[in-house]
C-alpha cells in the first residue's frame, strides 16, 4: 500500500449546557464517543488533482483541480460539499506552497455506523432494531442516501468529519507533526472551527468541534468576534487567525468509574438550528425571564459536573466502598437510594440535581414554545428512570425529538433500559452502540480500524 495518513475524530454528547454553551458566561459537560470519523489521505498519480470520496453515500465523490494560486477549481459541479471544499481551501492557504501537490491527493472519509440511522439497513436484512442486530452489520455501512437526505442521530457528524479531515491534511502536508501536543491540537481546533463555521455560514457554539479535538471535557466557548471578520471572505490570509490564542477553555472531564453512557436514536429528528433560533428569539424578547432561568440552570449544570468530579475523587480515596455502593445502587431505583456514606450521598445528589436540569429545560421549552424535552420524550425518560441503576436520563444538547441518553451503573441496568426502548410504542426508539470515550483526535494505524481496508487502494 502507498504511504497514507489516517486521522480519526470522535462524535459527542452534550450532557449539560444545552443552549447555555452559546454564551461565554456558561460552560457545558461534553462527552466524546466511541463512534468516530476516519480520514485516509494517499498520494495519487495525477498532479494538482484532489479526489474526495465518502463511499457510504450516494453522489459523494468530489474532484478539484488546484490552480497555481492554490485556489480550488471544482471539477464536479453537482452536489458540491461546502464543508469539504472549505477544509481543502483553508488548509492549502495555510500551507502556501504550490509544490505540495506535485502528486495529487486521494482522500477517503468514512464514519462509524452510529452517526446515521441504520433502520433501513436492518429492515432490508430482516433484522430487528436491537443492539445485537446493529453489532452484526459491517463497519461503515452504505446508507442508501445522499449526505443531504441521510437521517443523522445527533452525534456531531459534520464536526467529526471536518476535524478528522483538517487534522489529516495538516499532517499530510507537514504543517503539524502529531495530533498529541497542545500546540498542534490548538492548530487543528482553530482551523476546523473556522472551516465548520464558514461552511455553515454562522458562528455556532463550537462545542462539537472542540469535542472532536479534545474528547470529553468541560467546554467554555471562544468569543465569536474572533471569527466574524473572516466569515465573508475565504481569500483573506487566515494564518494569523489560526495561530493566535483563542479564549476557549477546555478542562478535562470524564464519567466516573462504573458509569456507562447508553444512547438511543428516535425516529423523529429535530432541526437543531430552528430550535436554537427560537430559544434565542425568546431570550431577546424576555431578557429578565430568560436570564434568571439561564442563571439557575447554569448553577445546576455546574453542580452536576461537580458531583461527577467528586465521585472520581471518592473512587481514588476508597475504591472498595465506592464499588460496593455502586453495586448496591445498581440494583435499586434511584428514589430508593440511601445516603449512608459519601458515595451514596453524591449519587443521590447527582440524580436529584440532573432532574432539576431537566425540569429547567422543560420550563425553557414552555417559555420559548420549543420542544426541548417534548412530552413524548418526558414519558420515555421517566420510564427509563424507573429502571434500577439508572442515575440520569435526558435529551442531549439542544434537545428535541432525535435522541436520548441514559447513564447507568450496571450491565443489567443497560439491558433493562434497552428493553424499555424495545417495548416502547409511543415513539420509535432504537439503540445505538456508541459508548463514552474520553479520547479526542487520534492517528490510528491502518490495521486498528476494522473494515477500513475495503475502501483503500493498495
N, C-alpha and C positions, 0 to 999 in steps of 0.2 A: 504494500500500500504506500502511496506517496505520502510525504510528510503532511500531517494535518494538525490543526489547532482545535481543541474541543473545550468548550466552556459550558457551564450549567448554572442556572439561577432558579431559586425556589418560588413557589406561589406563597400566598399569605392568607392569614385570617386575623382580622382586627377584632380582638376580644372586647376591648373597651376603647372609647374615644371616637366612636362614630359621630360625624359632623363636627365635633369639637376640635378634631385634629386640623381643621381648616384654619384655625387661629393659633398664633404662637403662644398665647397665654395658656393653652391646654396641651396635654400630651395624650398618647394612646398606647395601649399594650398590643403589639402586633407579634404574631407567632408565625414563623416560617413553616413551610410544609414539606413533606417528603416528596410531593409531586413537583416535578422540575421541568424546565425547558432546557434543551440542548442545542447548541450551535456548533456545527462542524465546518471548518474552513480549510479547503485544499487549493493548491495552485492548479491552474488549468493551462492548456497549451495555446490559448488564444489571448494575445497581448491586449491590455486595456479593455478587457471584457469581464463583466461580472454577471454570474448567473446565480440567482437565489431561488431555491425551491423549498416549499413546505408541503411535503408529499402526503400529508394526512388530509389535504383539502383539494377540492376541485378548483381548477383555474388558479392555481397558486404557484406559478412559475414566472419570475420577473427577470428580465435581462437588461443590462445597461452597458453603454459604451462610456469610457472615461476619457474626456477630452484633455487636451494639453493644459487647459486651465484648471484641471482637476474637478471640473463640473461633470455631472452625470447627464447623459442623454438616454432617456428610456427607449428601449427597443421594442418593448411590449406595451402598446398604447392602451389596451383594455385592462381593466381590473388592477390598476396601479395600487400599490400598497404604500401609503404615505409614511407609515412607521418605518418600514424597511428602507425606503428611499432616503428619508431624513437621516437615519442612522448611518447609511453609507456616505452621504454628502458631508455630514458633520465630521465624521472620522477622517475622511480624505482632507478636509480643511485643516484638521489638527496635524496630520502627517506632513502636509506641504512638501511632498516630494513626488514629482511626476514619474520617477523611475521605479516606484514601488510596484507598479502594475505591468512591468515588462513581461511577466507571466500573469495571466488573468486569475480570477477567483471563481471557485465553485463552492457555493455555500448551501448547506442543508440546515433547516431549522425544524425541530420536532418537539412536541410537548407530551408529557405523560397523559394517560387516558382521563384522569380525574378532572382535567381542565375543561372537558367537554362532556355533555350528557351522552351516555352510552346506551340509552334506552332503545334507540332504533337498531343498534348493533345486536343487542340482546334479543330483541323481538325477531330479527332476521334469523338468528340461530336457534330460536325456540327456547330461549333460556329465561328463567325468572329473574327479576331485578333484585338480586341478592349479592352480598359481598363475595360469596363463593363463585357466583357466575362472573362477576367482574374480574376476579382473580384469574379466571380461565381464559380471558381474552388476551390476544397477543399484544405486546407493547406497541405503543404509538399506532393505535387502530386508525384505519381510514374512516373519516367521519361521514362520507357521502354528502358533504355540504361544502359550500364556499365559506371563506372566512367571515363574510358578512352575514351569512344565514345560520351559521352553526349555533347551537344552544350552549352557552357557557354556564359554568357552575359557580362563578364568582370568586375564583381563586387568584385572580390577578394575572390572567394570561398575557395581556399585551405588555404589562410591565416586566414580567419574567422573560418574555420573548426579546424585548428591546434590550434589557440588561445583559442577557447572555450574548446577544449579537454584538453589542457595543464592546463588551469585555473581550470577545473573540477577535474583533477587528483590531483593537488596541494592542492585544498580544501578538497577533499575526504580523502587524506592521512594526513591532518592536517599540511602540510608544510606552508600553509598560512591560516589566519583566515577569511579573507574577500577579496573582489576584489576592495575595495574603497580606501585604503590608498596608498600613493605614493610608499612606500616601497614594498607593495605587487604587485602593478602594474608593478614595475620595475622587480620583480621576474618573473611575468607572461611574460612580454615583452622579457626579456633576454632569458628565456627558449624557448618560442615559436619562437623567431627569430633564435636561433641556430637550433632548430628542422627543421624549414622551410628551412633554408639554407642547412643543411646537407642532407635533403631528396631530395632537388633539385640538389645537387651536386655543388652548386656555391653560392657565397655570393652576393645577389642582393641588391637593394637599401633599402629594408626593410620598405618602407612606408606603404605597405598593412597590415603587422603585426602591425605596430605602430598604424594605424587607428583602427584595431580590438581591441586594448587595450584602446586607449585614445579617440577614436571617431574623431571628427573634430579638426584639429589643423594645425599650420604651422610646417612642418617637415624638420629637417636637419639631415642627416644620421649619423650613427656611423662610426668610422674608420673601414674599412673592415679587417684590420690587427688584430683586436680583435679576430675574429673568425678563421682566416686562419690556425693557428697552430692546431686547433681541427677538421678541416674538413676531415681529413683522418682516424681518429681513435676515434670511439664512446666509446671505453672502457677506454679511459683516464678519470681521475677524472675531472668532469666539474663544480663542485660546486664553485670553485674559479672564474671561468668564469661567472657564473650566478650571483654570489654575488657582483662582482665588479661594480663600477660606470662606465657605458659606456658614451661616449661623444655625443650621440644623443641628439638633442634638440627638445622639444615639447612645443610649445607656443599655448595656447587655441585660437580657432578661430571658428566663426560661421557665417552663412549668416545673413545679416541684416533682421530686421523685415519686413515682406511683400514680401520677395524674396522666390520664390518657385522653387525648382530643379525638372526638368522633364527629364526622361531618356527614351531612345529608344534602342531596340535591332535590329541590322541589320543582316539579314540572309546571312552573308558572312564573317565569322570570320577571324581574323588575328592571326598569331602565334607570340606573343609578343617577345619571346627570339630571333627570327630571325630578327625582326625589330631592336631590340636593338643592336645586334651584328653587323649589317650592319652600323648603325649610328656610333658605336664606331670604326669600321674599317675606316670609312671616317675621323673621328676625328684624328685618328692616322696618316693617310696619309696626311691630310691637316690641320695641327695644327693651323696655323695662321688664316685661314679662319674660322675654327670651333670655336676657342677661341673667336674671335671677335663677331661671331654670338651669341654664348652662353652668352657672357657678356651683349650684348644688350637685348637678350631675358630675362636674369635674371633681368635686370633693369625693364622691363615691367611687369614681374611676380610680383615683389615687389610692383610696382605701383598699380596693380590690388588688391593685398591684402590690401594695404594702403587705397584705396578707400572704400573697404568693411568696414574697421575699422572706417574710418571717418563717414560713413553712420550710423553705430551703434551709434557713439557718437552724431551725429546730431539728431537721434531719441530721445536720452536721453535728449538733450537740448531743443528741441521744437517738441514734438510728433505731435501736431496739424499741423504745417507746413509740417512736414515730411509726414504724412499720406495724406494730401491734394495734395502734389506734386506727391507722388506715384500714387495716383488715377488719376491725370491728365496725367501723363506719361504712365499709363497703358492703355490709350485709343488712344495713338499715336505711330507711328513708331519712333524708337529711333533717326532717322535722323531729325525728326521734333521737338524734344525736345528743349526747350529753356534753358537758363542759368539764369533764373530770380531770383533765390535765391541759397543759398549754397547747398541745397539738389539737386536741378535740375542740378547745375554745376557738382556736384560729380557724379550723374547718367550719365550725358553726357560724362564726362571724363572716367568713368569706361567702358562704351560701346566702346569708342574710343581706350583705351589702351588694352582692350582684343582683339579688332580687330587687333591691332599691334602684339599681341601674336600669333594670328592665322597666320598672314602674315609671321612672322619669322619662325613658324613651317613649313609652306609650303616651305619656302626658304631652310630650313634644309633638307626637304624631297627631293627637287630638287638636292641639292648638294650631298646628300648621296645615291640618287636613291632608296629611301624608301618611300612607300605610307603613310606618317604620316597623312596628310589630303588629301586623293585622290580627284581627280577632281569630282567624283560622290558625295563624301561627301561635297565638297565645294558647289556644286549646291544646295544640300539639306539644308545645314546650312544657305546659303544666303537666301533661300526661307523662312526659319524659322525666320530670322532676319527681314523680311518684315512684320511679324505679329505684330500688335500693342501691346506694353507692353513687348516685348522680349528685354532683355538687353544684354544677352550673348548666344551664341550657339557655341559649339565646340566639338572636339573629346577628350575624357578623356585620361589621362595617356600617353601611347606610341602611341596613335592614331591607325590608320589602319581602317579596314572596319567593326569592330564588334559592335560599339556602338557610340551614340552621346548623348550630354546633352544640354538642354536649361535652362536658368534661366529667369523666367517670373515674372511680377509684379501684375498679377491679375488672377483670376479663369477663366475669359473669354479668356485671353491670352493662358492659358494652353489648354483650349478646342480647340481654333483655331490652335494651334501648332499640336495637335493630329489629327486635321482634315487634315492638310498639310501632315502629315505622312500617313494617311489612303489613301489619293488620290495620293500619290507619286508612280510613275510607274517605275522609273529608278533603284530603289533599293527596296528590300522588307523590309519595316520599321514597326516594331511592338512596341507598347508602353510597358513600364514597370510601375509597380505600386509604386516602391520604391521612397521614398522621402528623403530629407536631415534630418538627425537626429544626433545631436552632441554627443549622449551618446556612450561610448565605452563598455568595458566589463561589464556585469551585472550578477546578480544572481537572476533570476526571480523566482517567485513562480509557482508551477505546474499549478494552475488554471489561471494564467495570459497568458498562451500560448495556444490559441485555436488550436485544432487538435492534440496536443501532446499526449493526453491520449490514443489514439488507438495503440500506439507503446509500452506502458508501462505495464509490468506485475504487477498485483495487489498483 
